[in-house]
Amino acid sequence: MWGLHQSAVRISHVAVFGADSSLAEYATDAMQGSYFWIVPRNSTFFPPEERIRAAILAEHPDLAAISVFTSGLTGLTIKVDGRVAVARWCGLAPTLGVEEYCYTFDANGLIFAPTSEVGAPTESVGAATINTFKLYAPLVGETLEPLRATIASSELLPTTFDFARQLASLGSPVSSIVIHDGEVDMYLASGTRVTYVLGDGQNAYTALVSARSNINLIDGSLDYVDLRFGGKVYTKRR
């Protein structure tokens, strides 16, 4: 027990990789005191790794993973991996005349940081979103605070975004996506809305391509294209 209290085997400095060095303060705070008033928490042999991770993640939802390990006999290293911002979530649906407040979310649909209008997170390790369009969709459960919430049907987001990129290849990029009642409305930059059943993007795209010669998604002449009905394509002109 005398040996565990010697400075040669107690952590005296903390290094942080992948994030701001101020995260070292969480480790310093977590290592205060001792276990059962006997073993010091800053012991090289018994650092409170889980306590450090929990303290950091509780304050920084933009971080995906944290590794904590000792370095030598007196050092501790914290390695941080940030979440990748896939796109912006801006609520349940667009509301005219109301200033939007958006958040970034990761590939699992977890909302982790507020954003500016151009998509640059204000409190995030990442610098920009992978996709430029906005997403409007319900969240899992009932929550008044979107931060740390998960987007409903997040397992279908990858195929939904694939369909959005396929639409862009037809001439007009997607500016916003609205998911509601098991359906998806994709609003193109041209002003046309494309609607299909959530999770059925591949069949919807196949139907759209088959009718491509009769549809112009670029000039804004179409009000909407409806792909919800088993390979059929319904359109309405402006």
Backbone as a ProteinNet text record, in pm:
[ID]
protein_1_A
[PRIMARY]
MWGLHQSAVRISHVAVFGADSSLAEYATDAMQGSYFWIVPRNSTFFPPEERIRAAILAEHPDLAAISVFTSGLTGLTIKVDGRVAVARWCGLAPTLGVEEYCYTFDANGLIFAPTSEVGAPTESVGAATINTFKLYAPLVGETLEPLRATIASSELLPTTFDFARQLASLGSPVSSIVIHDGEVDMYLASGTRVTYVLGDGQNAYTALVSARSNINLIDGSLDYVDLRFGGKVYTKRR
[TERTIARY]
82.3	0	86.3	199.1	291.2	340.4	369.5	421.5	321.7	192.4	89.7	76.2	123.2	112.4	235.9	334	455.8	432.6	491	472	518.9	611.6	665.9	563.1	455.7	352.8	215.2	214.6	87.5	83.6	-31	-45.3	-38.3	52.5	72.7	46.6	32.8	2.3	-87.1	-174	-272.1	-256.2	-246.9	-237.1	-366.4	-412.3	-536.6	-506	-555.9	-538.7	-675.7	-693.9	-818.9	-921.1	-888.6	-982	-904.9	-976.6	-914.6	-849.5	-734.5	-660	-734.7	-838.6	-915.2	-987.8	-1002.8	-1066.5	-985	-859.2	-774.7	-829.6	-903.9	-959.7	-1059.8	-1131.4	-1226.2	-1151.6	-1036.2	-957.1	-900.1	-851.9	-794.8	-898.9	-1020.2	-1127.7	-1165.5	-1170.8	-1211.5	-1108.8	-985	-878.8	-856.5	-943.5	-932.3	-976.2	-915.1	-956.3	-896.8	-964.1	-911.5	-1024.4	-988.8	-1084.9	-1091	-1207.9	-1227.1	-1131.3	-1091.8	-1001.8	-864.5	-830.8	-703.6	-616	-666.2	-586.9	-616.1	-516.1	-539	-595.6	-692.4	-754	-656.6	-553.9	-456.8	-341.7	-363.6	-263	-245.9	-124.7	-96.9	-163.7	-179.7	-233.4	-386.5	-450.9	-596.3	-662.7	-632.4	-697.1	-847.1	-933.9	-1079.4	-1122.5	-1088.7	-1111.6	-1259.2	-1346.4	-1489.5	-1546.9	-1500.3	-1548.3	-1507.6	-1388	-1340.3	-1421.9	-1443	-1522.7	-1662.8	-1725	-1862.9	-1871.1	-1774.1	-1775	-1762.8	-1677.4	-1657.4	-1779.4	-1830.1	-1943.8	-2070.5	-2081.9	-2200.1	-2207.6	-2092.5	-2088	-2061.9	-2021.7	-1983.3	-2049.7	-2177	-2245.6	-2188.8	-2103.7	-2043.6	-1929.1	-1894.2	-1786.3	-1844.8	-1788.5	-1840.7	-1775.1	-1644.8	-1572.2	-1453.7	-1419.8	-1307.6	-1224.2	-1095	-1003	-916.5	-901.5	-820	-718.3	-592.3	-489.1	-368.9	-293.8	-178.4	-61.5	26.9	147.3	265	343.5	450.3	392.7	465.7	420.7	350.9	362.9	303.8	215.4	188.5	109.5	-20.5	-118.2	-246.3	-277.8	-324.5	-356.8	-504.9	-566.5	-706.3	-712.2	-768.4	-782.5	-929.9	-966	-1106.1	-1139.8	-1254.3	-1307.2	-1440.5	-1448.5	-1571.4	-1673.3	-1796.6	-1903	-1895.2	-1931.7	-1934.3	-2073.9	-2081.3	-2210.7	-2260.3	-2366.4	-2419.3	-2505.1	-2591.9	-2680.3	-2740.4	-2833.1	-2898	-3043.2	-3081.6	-3220.6	-3278.1	-3393.7	-3448	-3590.7	-3630.3	-3763.8	-3851.3	-3982.1	-4076.3	-4117.4	-4125.8	-4167.7	-4131.1	-4112.1	-4081.9	-4199.9	-4168.4	-4272.5	-4242.4	-4329.9	-4309.1	-4312	-4220.5	-4217.3	-4153.4	-4103	-4038.7	-3891.1	-3805.9	-3662.2	-3628.2	-3560.7	-3529.5	-3405.4	-3407.7	-3291.4	-3258.9	-3147.1	-3114.1	-3002.8	-2991.5	-2890	-2825.4	-2702.6	-2638.7	-2665.1	-2666.6	-2682.4	-2584.6	-2554.6	-2455.8	-2524.2	-2446.3	-2498.2	-2600.8	-2602.8	-2700.6	-2826	-2831.3	-2947.1	-2943.9	-2830	-2817.2	-2788.8	-2870.9	-2852.9	-2752.3	-2645.6	-2538.4	-2487.9	-2529	-2478.7	-2569.4	-2587.6	-2660.6	-2576.4	-2641.6	-2568	-2606.9	-2525.9	-2561.6	-2641.8	-2693.1	-2776.1	-2700.4	-2568.5	-2492	-2447.3	-2478.9	-2448.8	-2320.7	-2253.4	-2131	-2163.7	-2132.4	-2164.9	-2097.5	-2168.8	-2111	-2042.6	-2078.8	-2015.9	-1987.2	-1900.7	-1877.3	-1733.3	-1684.9	-1550.9	-1547.7	-1657.1	-1663.4	-1678.5	-1648.3	-1652.3	-1773	-1830.9	-1944.5	-2018.3	-2138.7	-2216.1	-2180	-2194.7	-2166.5	-2268.5	-2395.6	-2503.4	-2550.3	-2584.7	-2623.2	-2773.2	-2855.3	-2999	-3037.1	-3157	-3213	-3305	-3311.4	-3402	-3504.8	-3631.2	-3740.4	-3799.8	-3800.4	-3848.1	-3879	-3967.1	-3996.3	-3878	-3877.5	-3772.6	-3829.2	-3739.9	-3781	-3827.8	-3945.9	-3998.6	-4046.6	-4086.1	-4132.3	-4022.2	-3973.5	-3866.2	-3882.1	-3852.5	-3857.1	-3719.8	-3617.3	-3480.8	-3424.5	-3404.1	-3354.4	-3212.9	-3130.1	-2992.2	-2986.7	-2914.7	-2897.7	-3014.8	-3118	-3230	-3190.8	-3270.2	-3243.9	-3359.5	-3328.1	-3429.2	-3501.8	-3632.7	-3712.4	-3678.9	-3685.3	-3654.8	-3515.1	-3421.8	-3285.3	-3217.6	-3262.1	-3201.6	-3231.1	-3333	-3368.1	-3307.6	-3236.8	-3178.2	-3074.1	-2987	-2888.2	-2952.3	-3056.7	-3120.6	-3198.5	-3250.7	-3320.8	-3224.9	-3107.5	-3008.8	-2950.1	-2942.6	-2898	-2994.3	-3124.3	-3224.2	-3212.7	-3181.9	-3164.4	-3048	-2940.3	-2825.6	-2857	-2938.6	-2979.2	-3065	-3151.3	-3233	-3145.3	-3042.1	-2951.7	-2884.9	-2860.2	-2795.7	-2887.6	-3018.7	-3114.2	-3126.9	-3049	-3043.7	-3071.6	-3144.6	-3176	-3150	-3060.3	-3029.5	-3146.1	-3145.6	-3248.1	-3210.8	-3303.9	-3277.7	-3329	-3435.8	-3487.8	-3564.6	-3567.4	-3636.6	-3730.4	-3856.5	-3954.8	-4004.8	-3983.2	-4031.4	-4152.7	-4264.4	-4388	-4478.9	-4540.9	-4644.6	-4600.3	-4475.7	-4427.3	-4398	-4395.5	-4367	-4254.4	-4199	-4090.1	-4124.3	-4112.4	-4124.6	-3986.4	-3939.2	-3810.9	-3835.8	-3790.8	-3809.2	-3681.2	-3693.8	-3577.9	-3551.7	-3430	-3394.9	-3479.6	-3530	-3613.8	-3754	-3790.7	-3923.5	-4016.8	-3977.2	-4059.9	-4048.9	-4162.7	-4163.9	-4173.7	-4088.8	-4092	-4131.7	-4240.9	-4293.4	-4287	-4244.9	-4243	-4256.4	-4270.4	-4288	-4151.5	-4140.9	-4015.6	-3964.2	-3838.4	-3777.3	-3789.5	-3865.2	-3887.6	-3818.7	-3705.6	-3637	-3589.7	-3541.1	-3488.2	-3597.6	-3712.5	-3823.5	-3875.4	-3876.7	-3922	-3828.4	-3700.9	-3603.9	-3615.5	-3636	-3651.8	-3771.8	-3882.4	-4002.6	-3977	-3904.6	-3876.1	-3789.4	-3687.4	-3599	-3674.2	-3769.4	-3846.1	-3931.7	-3967.1	-4050.4	-3969	-3839.9	-3752.2	-3773.3	-3800.9	-3815.6	-3936.4	-4031.8	-4153.3	-4156.3	-4048.1	-4044	-3923.1	-3947	-3838.6	-3831.4	-3724.5	-3708.5	-3625.2	-3581.9	-3487	-3554.2	-3653.8	-3707.1	-3819	-3859.1	-3963.7	-4104.1	-4123	-4255	-4349.3	-4293.2	-4375.6	-4395.6	-4518.5	-4547	-4500.2	-4538.1	-4489.7	-4484.4	-4405.8	-4398.9	-4429.7	-4533	-4578	-4536.4	-4452.7	-4399.2	-4443.6	-4555.4	-4597.4	-4672.4	-4707.1	-4801.8	-4740.5	-4656.4	-4607.1	-4564.1	-4460.1	-4406.5	-4475.6	-4582.7	-4653.1	-4598.6	-4605.6	-4555.4	-4667.3	-4705.8	-4809.6	-4745.3	-4784.3	-4727.2	-4837.8	-4803.1	-4892.3	-4809.2	-4853.9	-4781.4	-4828.6	-4744	-4779.1	-4875.7
-119.9	0	125.7	119.2	234.1	262.2	154.8	171.6	237.1	208.6	266.1	416.9	469.6	613	690.8	622.8	691.7	763.4	882.2	964.5	896.6	802.2	734.6	646.3	609.6	523.5	589.8	723.5	797.1	891	896.9	974.8	1123.7	1191.5	1334.3	1419.9	1358.5	1436.7	1356	1429	1366.8	1426.3	1341.3	1385.1	1349.6	1439	1417.8	1420.6	1320.6	1313.2	1308.4	1390	1390.3	1490.8	1569.5	1669.2	1774.8	1871.9	1980.4	1927.8	1984.2	1937.7	1962.4	2047.7	2075.6	1951.7	1848.7	1725.2	1658	1695.5	1638.8	1671.4	1782.2	1821.3	1718.6	1651.6	1549	1434.2	1398.4	1291	1333.4	1456.7	1507	1505.7	1549	1550.1	1408.6	1317.6	1179.5	1106.7	1152.8	1084.3	1143.8	1235.7	1291.2	1187.9	1190.7	1102.8	962.9	869.1	732.4	630.9	504.5	395.1	347.8	353.5	306	375.2	499.5	578.7	513	422.5	350.5	367.6	325.2	327.2	456.7	536.7	662.1	636.2	719.2	702.7	733.4	811.3	841.2	741.9	627.1	521.4	472.8	453.5	401.8	266.2	189.9	54.4	49	153.4	150.4	281.6	333.7	458.8	435.4	529.6	512.6	537	445.7	464.3	483.5	397.9	409.1	540.1	582.3	707.9	826.8	821.1	927.9	930.3	813.8	806.1	860.3	817.2	859.3	1009.8	1068.5	1211.8	1291.6	1246.2	1317.7	1303.8	1181.1	1158.2	1227.2	1243.7	1310.4	1455.9	1517.4	1658.4	1680.1	1573.9	1588.7	1480.4	1498.1	1398.6	1389.6	1487.1	1483.6	1383.4	1319.2	1220.9	1079.8	998.8	863.6	761.3	774.5	676.2	742.8	692.2	745.9	628.9	632.1	530.9	595.4	526.5	576.6	469.9	506.4	409.8	482	408.5	467.2	475.5	571.4	591.9	602.6	495.4	492.8	475.8	523	507.9	631.9	744.3	867.2	940.3	877.1	943.5	871.4	949.4	893.9	954.8	871.6	918.4	898.4	1002.3	995.9	1014.1	916.5	924	932.9	1031.7	1061.9	1041.8	981.4	968.8	1043.1	1142	1220.4	1155	1195.1	1145.4	1215	1144.3	1200.9	1254.2	1380.8	1444.6	1405.3	1324.8	1275.2	1380.7	1446.6	1548.8	1629.4	1719.6	1803.5	1759.7	1747.1	1723.4	1857.3	1895.9	2029.7	2027.6	1917.3	1910.4	1806.7	1814.4	1716.4	1750.3	1878.8	1922.5	2069.2	2114.1	2255.9	2342.9	2456.3	2550.8	2687.1	2732.9	2861.6	2976	3068.9	3187	3167.2	3046.3	3017.5	2987	3055	3030.7	2891.6	2814	2675.8	2667.5	2572	2542.6	2395.8	2369.1	2233.1	2172	2039.5	1963.7	1864.4	1829.5	1723.8	1588.9	1485.2	1349.2	1257.1	1143.4	1050.4	938.4	840.1	732.5	646	650.1	573.6	654.4	776.5	861	931.7	930.8	998	1146.9	1232.6	1377.1	1421.1	1488.3	1515.7	1659	1747.7	1885.3	1981.6	2103	2205.9	2253.3	2306.1	2349	2489.7	2544.5	2670.5	2637.7	2738.3	2717.2	2645	2668.6	2607.8	2467.1	2421.2	2282.3	2262.3	2368.9	2353.6	2344.9	2232.9	2218.8	2326.9	2380.6	2481.9	2419.3	2294.9	2226.9	2083	2064.4	1929.9	1912.7	1788.7	1758.8	1768.7	1725.3	1732.8	1874.9	1900.9	2037.5	2062	1959	1978.1	1846.5	1855.6	1734.4	1669.7	1538	1465.1	1501	1510.2	1545.1	1688.1	1759.2	1899.8	1918.8	1815.8	1833.6	1832.3	1884.9	1882.7	1762.3	1709.1	1598.1	1642	1610	1631.8	1494.8	1456	1321.8	1316.4	1224.2	1207.8	1146.3	1162.1	1104.6	985.3	903.1	788.5	838	794.5	833.9	978	1022.9	1159.9	1239.9	1341.6	1422.1	1567.6	1656.9	1799	1850.6	1772.6	1811.3	1716.1	1763.4	1675.5	1622.5	1701.8	1660.3	1526.9	1432	1294.2	1203.4	1256.3	1172.5	1099.4	998.7	920.6	936.7	952.5	967.2	833.8	838.2	716.1	651.9	518.3	440.7	472.2	493.4	529.7	420.2	295	186	197.7	278.1	296.1	423.7	500.2	623.7	600.4	499.6	479.2	458	375.2	352.4	475.4	550.6	673.8	773.4	786	880.1	831.6	699.3	645.4	688.1	680.9	721.4	870.3	949.9	1094.1	1120.6	1046.4	1064.1	1016.2	911.4	864.3	968.9	1034.8	1140.8	1254.1	1287.5	1394.9	1362	1232	1191.6	1211.9	1232.8	1255.8	1404	1487.9	1627.6	1733.7	1700.2	1801.3	1745.1	1807.2	1755.7	1771	1689.5	1695.4	1804.1	1893.9	1999.9	1965.6	1885	1844.6	1713.8	1639.8	1511.5	1514.9	1477.3	1472.4	1328.6	1269.1	1133.5	1142.7	1082.7	1090	974.1	916	813.2	702	658.8	550.2	588.1	717	764.8	867.1	893.2	989.3	1089.4	1217	1323.3	1383.3	1376.9	1438.1	1560.6	1676.2	1801	1834.3	1845	1873	2023.1	2057.3	2197.7	2264.4	2186.1	2239.4	2273.7	2226.2	2251.5	2132.7	2027.9	1907.7	1820.7	1763.5	1669.5	1527.2	1438.8	1297	1219.6	1141.9	1069.6	919.3	844.4	698	639.3	508.1	438.4	419.8	455	441.9	298.1	281.2	149.6	86.6	149.9	93.5	178.5	236.3	327.4	265.3	141	79	55.6	6.1	-14.5	118.9	219	351.3	408.1	388.4	440.8	367.1	236.1	158.3	207.8	233.5	284.2	422.2	504.6	640	638.3	553.4	543.7	493	400.1	345	452.4	556.4	663.9	790.8	777.5	894.6	976.7	910.2	982.1	1075	1051.2	1133.4	1228.4	1230.4	1311	1403.4	1529.4	1626.1	1675	1635.5	1674.4	1800.9	1857.2	1968.6	2104.6	2117	2250.3	2297.9	2214.9	2257.7	2252.5	2187.6	2181.3	2085.8	1995.7	1899.8	1944.9	1936	1965.7	1849.4	1727.5	1611.5	1488.2	1389.1	1256	1157.1	1075	981.4	839.6	776	642.7	539.9	562.9	477.3	351.1	338.6	234.1	130.6	45.7	-73.5	-59.3	17.2	28	129.5	188.7	290.4	429	520.8	655.4	754.5	829.6	931.7	1070.1	1159.8	1294.8	1399.9	1517.8	1632.6	1750.8	1812.7	1928.9	2056.5	2154.8	2283.5	2359.9
0	0	0	69.4	70.6	-70	-147	-282.5	-376	-359.8	-447.2	-431.2	-318.9	-294	-339.1	-394	-436.7	-569.7	-585.1	-704	-832.4	-820	-938.5	-1007.5	-937.6	-996.7	-988.2	-991.4	-991.3	-1111.2	-1176.6	-1300.7	-1269.5	-1339.6	-1315.1	-1438.3	-1555.2	-1675.9	-1769.7	-1842.5	-1932.5	-2071.9	-2172.1	-2311.9	-2384.4	-2472.8	-2547.6	-2696.8	-2769.6	-2914	-2981.2	-3085.1	-3160.1	-3112.1	-3010.6	-2958.9	-2881.9	-2830.3	-2755.7	-2627.9	-2593.9	-2476.2	-2345.2	-2350	-2228.2	-2175.5	-2259.8	-2213.2	-2103.3	-2091.7	-1986.6	-1848.7	-1836.8	-1707.6	-1654.7	-1747.3	-1703.9	-1635.8	-1692.8	-1633.3	-1499	-1494.2	-1369	-1257.7	-1290	-1190.1	-1147.5	-1246.7	-1216.7	-1130.7	-1135.3	-1059.8	-921.3	-880.8	-746	-642.5	-529	-420.2	-430.6	-367.8	-362.4	-360.2	-384.9	-376.1	-230.8	-171.8	-34.5	63.3	31	114.3	131.8	37.9	51.3	-73.4	-189.7	-313.2	-389.3	-423.3	-495.8	-635.8	-676.3	-808.1	-921.7	-896.8	-1002.2	-1004.4	-946	-951.5	-1095.2	-1137.6	-1271.8	-1293.8	-1188.3	-1198.9	-1195.5	-1144.3	-1131	-1173.4	-1292.7	-1334.3	-1359.9	-1325.2	-1343	-1487.7	-1575.6	-1719.1	-1752.8	-1701	-1731.1	-1678.8	-1566.1	-1507.6	-1595.3	-1649.6	-1737.9	-1866.4	-1927.1	-2050.4	-2027.4	-1919.7	-1891.5	-1871.4	-1803	-1776.4	-1906.1	-1995.8	-2122.6	-2213.1	-2228	-2316.9	-2266.4	-2136.9	-2081.2	-2125.4	-2151.1	-2189.6	-2337.8	-2408.6	-2549.6	-2635.3	-2670.4	-2754.3	-2896.3	-2935.9	-3069	-3077.6	-2967.8	-2967.3	-2973.8	-3062.3	-3082.4	-2990.8	-2969.7	-2889	-2821.1	-2703.4	-2627.5	-2574.8	-2602.7	-2551	-2442.9	-2331.2	-2220.2	-2184.4	-2183.2	-2147	-2087.3	-2006	-1940.5	-2037.7	-2010.9	-2092.1	-1996.2	-1989.2	-1891	-1751.9	-1651.7	-1514.1	-1459.7	-1530.4	-1477.3	-1578.6	-1692	-1794.3	-1826.5	-1872.4	-1917.4	-2053.3	-2146.8	-2281.5	-2309.9	-2366.7	-2407.2	-2557.9	-2627.9	-2772.8	-2806.6	-2889.7	-2917	-3064.4	-3090.6	-3227	-3232.9	-3321.3	-3332.9	-3424.6	-3410.4	-3497.3	-3632.9	-3736.5	-3872	-3900.4	-3935.7	-3962.9	-4101.8	-4106.9	-4234	-4303.8	-4227.9	-4284.5	-4170.6	-4205.1	-4104.8	-4083.3	-3957.7	-3919.9	-3875.5	-3933.4	-3907.3	-3855.1	-3792.8	-3735.4	-3801.5	-3773.4	-3828.7	-3971.6	-4002.8	-4136.1	-4152.9	-4277.2	-4300.3	-4256.4	-4197.8	-4154.4	-4213.7	-4300.5	-4366.6	-4265.3	-4282.2	-4196.9	-4062	-4034.9	-3906.3	-3930.2	-3855.9	-3871	-3820.1	-3902.9	-3866.8	-3778.8	-3689.6	-3607	-3629.5	-3691	-3733.8	-3649.3	-3661.4	-3589.7	-3686.1	-3659.6	-3738	-3673.6	-3756.3	-3704.8	-3775	-3710.5	-3766.4	-3844.3	-3887.9	-3972.1	-3901.4	-3769.1	-3691.9	-3659	-3711.6	-3686.4	-3552.9	-3484.4	-3355.3	-3376.7	-3319.3	-3330.2	-3224.8	-3270.6	-3175.2	-3168.1	-3258.3	-3249	-3323.2	-3272.2	-3346.6	-3463.7	-3566.7	-3685.6	-3725.7	-3815.3	-3880.1	-4004.6	-4072.5	-4191.4	-4301.4	-4312.8	-4421.5	-4388.3	-4268	-4235.8	-4158.8	-4117.4	-4040.6	-3892.4	-3825.8	-3684.4	-3600.3	-3503.4	-3416.3	-3295.9	-3264.3	-3150.9	-3189.8	-3288.7	-3339.4	-3381.9	-3371.1	-3419.5	-3570.8	-3637.6	-3782.7	-3830.9	-3956.4	-4009	-4097.3	-4158.4	-4247.8	-4264	-4320.3	-4342.3	-4475.3	-4482	-4605.7	-4712.5	-4673.4	-4765.4	-4738.4	-4843.3	-4828.1	-4802.2	-4829.7	-4811.3	-4662.9	-4633.5	-4498.6	-4484.8	-4364.8	-4335.7	-4232.4	-4261.5	-4166.8	-4136.9	-4011.4	-3975.7	-3826.8	-3785.5	-3642	-3569.1	-3437.3	-3353.8	-3275.9	-3226.3	-3145.9	-3009.3	-2967.7	-2838	-2836.4	-2719.8	-2701.3	-2632.7	-2699.9	-2644.2	-2684.7	-2592.8	-2621.8	-2663.8	-2635.6	-2668.6	-2774.1	-2897.6	-3004.3	-2979.7	-2910.7	-2889.7	-2816.1	-2872.2	-2823.1	-2860	-2922.3	-2966.5	-3095.8	-3131.9	-3252.9	-3350.1	-3475.4	-3579.8	-3599.5	-3607.6	-3627	-3761.3	-3765.5	-3887.6	-3938.7	-3846.6	-3886.8	-3968.3	-3951.1	-4028.4	-4177.9	-4213	-4353.8	-4414.2	-4333.4	-4384	-4494.4	-4482.6	-4589.8	-4727.2	-4734.4	-4864.6	-4910.4	-4814.1	-4848.2	-4910.3	-4852.4	-4903.9	-5036.6	-5053.9	-5183.4	-5293.6	-5263.1	-5361.1	-5392	-5290.3	-5311.8	-5406.6	-5389.7	-5479.1	-5620.4	-5630.8	-5763	-5833.7	-5757.8	-5816.5	-5868.4	-5793.4	-5834.7	-5967.3	-5989.4	-6114.4	-6234.9	-6208.9	-6317.8	-6352.7	-6284.2	-6326.7	-6223.8	-6117	-6016	-5876.8	-5800.3	-5666.9	-5570.1	-5465.9	-5362.5	-5261.9	-5232	-5135.9	-4997	-4989.4	-4859.2	-4870.8	-4759.2	-4751.5	-4631.8	-4653.3	-4545	-4532.5	-4415	-4388.1	-4296.6	-4338.7	-4259.9	-4295.1	-4195.8	-4217.2	-4312.1	-4301.6	-4384.5	-4528	-4557.4	-4693.1	-4690.4	-4808.1	-4821.2	-4930.5	-4899.1	-4998.3	-5019.1	-5142.1	-5174.4	-5261.5	-5212.9	-5285.4	-5360.5	-5491	-5574.7	-5581.8	-5617.6	-5633	-5740.5	-5835.8	-5943.4	-5895	-5774.5	-5720.3	-5727.7	-5796.7	-5809.5	-5684.3	-5643.6	-5531.5	-5583.9	-5530.7	-5565.5	-5439.5	-5449	-5333.1	-5356.9	-5254.7	-5264.4	-5124.3	-5116.9	-4988.8	-4922.8	-4795.1	-4722	-4727.6	-4765.2	-4775.3	-4912.3	-5003.5	-5137.3	-5244.2	-5207	-5296.9	-5426.4	-5420.7	-5541.8	-5645.1	-5601	-5694.1	-5747.8	-5661.7	-5703.6	-5810	-5789.8	-5887.3	-6020.3	-6013.2	-6135.9	-6216.4	-6146.9	-6215	-6274.2	-6199.7	-6246.4	-6371.8	-6372.6	-6488.8	-6611.5	-6588.9	-6701.8	-6769.1	-6693	-6748.7	-6774.7	-6772.8	-6780.4	-6906.9	-7015.7	-7142.7	-7143.7	-7052.2	-7047.6	-6927.8	-6852.9	-6730.5	-6732.5	-6698.4	-6687.7	-6543.5	-6473.6	-6334.2	-6318.2	-6428.7	-6423.2	-6434	-6522	-6553.8	-6461.4	-6364.2	-6271.1	-6327.8	-6440.8	-6503.7	-6430.8	-6348.8	-6274.5	-6130.6	-6084.6	-5944.4	-5858.3	-5899.2	-5824.9	-5914.1	-5865.2	-5926.9	-5815.4	-5834.3	-5731.6	-5770.9	-5687.8	-5716.9	-5612.6	-5549.8	-5438	-5479.6	-5607.7	-5646.1	-5741.1	-5685.1	-5753.3	-5897.6	-5922.5	-6058.2	-6146.2	-6099.4	-6177.7	-6142.4	-6239.1	-6220.6	-6248.9	-6148.8	-6164.7	-6151.5	-6240.1	-6236.3	-6241.3	-6193.9	-6205.2	-6251.7	-6359.1	-6410.8	-6342.1	-6340.1	-6279	-6367
[MASK]
++++++++++++++++++++++++++++++++++++++++++++++++++++++++++++++++++++++++++++++++++++++++++++++++++++++++++++++++++++++++++++++++++++++++++++++++++++++++++++++++++++++++++++++++++++++++++++++++++++++++++++++++++++++++++++++++++++++++++++++

